[in-house]
Amino acid sequence: MARLARAAGRGAGARGGRAVSPPLFETRAVTKRYGGLTAVRAVSVRLEPGELVGLIGPNGAGKTTLFNLITGADTVSEGRVWFAGRDVTALKDYQRARLGMARTFQNIRLWPDMSALDNVRAVLAPGPGSGAVAAVLRLPAFRRSEAALTARAEALLDRLGLRAHADARSVDLPYGEQRKLEICRALALEPRLLLLDEPAAGMNPAEKAALMATVEELRRERNLTILVIEHDMKFVMGICERIYVLDHGEEIAHGRPDEVRADPKVIEAYLGGGAC
Amino acid sequence: MSLVAAPLLAAPFPAAGAGVPLATAPGAVGFFEDLLPFLLNGFGLGAIFAFIALGYTMVYGIIKLINFAHGEFFMFGAYVGYFCLRDLELERVALPGPLPIVLDFLVALTAAAFAAGLLAVLTERLAYRPVRKAGRIAALLTAVGVSLLLQNVAMRLWGAQARAFPDPKAWSRVADLPEVARDDWHRDVAFHTDAGAEILEPRVEVAAGTRVDPALREALAARGVDHVYRTVTLDRDALQAFVLLALLLWAPLLWWLVKRTRMGKAMRAVSEDPDAARLMGIPLDRVVAATFFLGAFVAGVGGVAYIATYGKVFPLVGFLPGLKAFVAAVIGGIGSIPGAILGGLILGVTEMVLPFLLQRLAGWEEAFAWKDAIAFAFLILVLVVRPTGLFGRATREKV
């Protein structure tokens, strides 16, 4: 069984055509069943370091479920999840996050009553001198560590143009800024893998274009590997190097944007059975 | 050598105030003089309510659970403090003046706080965590069950009988006693009840006025008595002032912990969106356990303060104070730390002063018998005016 899953994973990588370095991230034939319903069936996704890969599919295709399996928010029924050379299937969600796997949410899940700055600060890994004892005694080391944390958080906010909103409650931010703050908060984990769940949802074309540029820049600056769910075809086709297409919980196509766009199975999935 | 009864302090509940004869002379000065002790009692009691309410509010704030077993953490802390004070005999440490007694209390308070904290962590792990995903009603029922369980465990372990708070003892070597004893000096004798419980009965070995001559010293030495003690009656006013002071020192520290430290930010993040918190690398289980620990830690301190002030410890000692502390947390706005403190103080003062005023100004002689009803009526009134409590915020509906 395990060998079968491994073979499936390799197969997916080989089709991607860049299987030289070991992958940063891989799902090996993961399956998720809820009672009788199979939400995700034997999906193998493989990301090389530095890749920007899209995950698309019609509503209910299982994209968000797959994200949940990847991040550990939900447990797999079958299959394995590998990250940075280790099997993380048994790890809890927060442990995976600390290994450098960060995500944003389709429906914004910021901490609404906390300031933008605190949303980022709560996630940043603490430096030395930040323990409870140091905190209670207000040792100089604690103050330095707090100051360093704040500086790092401010730098991140700065990077995404949110500095002006630092002290505002996150729920009071304009919608587009909240989306950016989610990315900011995810970056605070210093991730190697960034999972974006419909980052451009609800944005106008100009905002989308700006976001596309930002994501592209961040990837290069921070050596990120990115997996993005997005409905906006222009967005996905514009920035992704490879695309996986899911339908009814199964992978129906996978390849470069132009290949995927031309794939009859994809066209059928998106336009319905009679359209071919 | 005569046998004297174990000294009992006041009645278990602050109803003791009802017995205070009120001066009948009219006039503002007399009125305020009479009011003052009730006010002080109210603040002392309120501080203890606040200590317990902190735990309710913190746990509710983070996982929206009304932890009905919180009063039992308080009770457990009270028992641990009781046993420390009774059995450790740290007062015998050779230190000058009242220092041994201070040391004794510090150790008892610390032990009670940690014991209550650990019991809370254990309870959370074994009882609450397994049902956390099963919904709030399941968690609430579990809390009620845990509360009853802990009460009954305490009854089995320590008996249903109330135990008198052990008065602190000042120890002296027999050799150091003056020629003529000025106080009653004791040495305990243990005997067993029919139920098998061990009771320590103080016997007067050397009554006040006894001439401590070499013959007596020899007689005592022959019985293996080299140290004797005299009991120190704690001044209740001073005790209450001390509890209030402890609250005023501790509460801002706790608030600052939650507002400013990393653990505090993690707590707020968990409280606002636990799933998002986990996916951002915040270990939910550990944060929840830490919250339970902190809340019960404070309640343990409150437990020792309560039995020291009101004189008795028994398995249900946490029930009424726990219920009232919950009321205090609701008055203050559950989930809010300053709210819990203010709510506790307000409830304590209301419970003491309102019956006094009703008795004095409205001529209602039975007002003190109704003090609990008055306190809960006050809660209803506050909730009618401010449904979310003093510091509460209207909760947003999640879309």
Contacts between the chains, C-beta under 8 A, distances in Angstrom:
chain1	res1	chain2	res2	distance
A	71	B	279	5.6
A	72	B	279	7.9
A	73	B	275	6.7
A	73	B	278	7.5
A	73	B	279	6.0
A	92	B	278	7.6
A	92	B	283	7.9
A	93	B	278	4.7
A	93	B	279	5.5
A	94	B	278	4.8
A	94	B	279	7.4
A	94	B	280	7.9
A	94	B	281	5.2
A	94	B	282	6.0
A	94	B	283	4.9
A	94	B	284	6.9
A	97	B	278	7.5
A	97	B	279	5.8
A	97	B	280	6.0
A	97	B	281	3.7
A	98	B	281	4.5
A	102	B	280	7.4
A	103	B	279	5.9
A	105	B	276	6.9
A	109	B	273	5.4
A	109	B	275	7.2
A	109	B	276	4.0
A	110	B	273	7.7
A	110	B	276	7.5
A	111	B	268	6.7
A	111	B	269	5.0
A	111	B	272	4.0
A	111	B	273	5.7
A	111	B	276	7.1
A	111	B	277	7.7
A	112	B	272	6.0
A	112	B	273	7.9
A	112	B	396	7.4
A	113	B	268	7.5
A	113	B	272	5.9
A	114	B	265	7.5
A	114	B	268	5.9
A	114	B	269	6.9
A	114	B	272	6.6
A	118	B	265	6.0
A	118	B	268	7.5
A	121	B	265	6.2
A	122	B	262	7.5
A	122	B	265	3.9
A	122	B	266	6.1
A	122	B	268	7.3
A	122	B	269	4.7
A	122	B	277	8.0
A	122	B	280	7.5
A	122	B	282	7.1
A	123	B	280	4.7
A	123	B	281	6.4
A	123	B	282	7.6
A	125	B	281	8.0
A	126	B	262	5.5
A	130	B	262	5.8
A	132	B	257	8.0
A	132	B	261	6.9
A	132	B	263	6.4
A	135	B	257	7.1
A	135	B	260	7.5
A	135	B	261	4.4
A	135	B	262	7.6
A	135	B	263	7.9
A	136	B	253	7.0
A	136	B	257	7.2
A	146	B	260	7.9
A	149	B	262	7.9
A	185	B	280	6.5
A	186	B	280	7.6
A	188	B	280	7.8
A	189	B	280	6.5
A	189	B	281	5.6
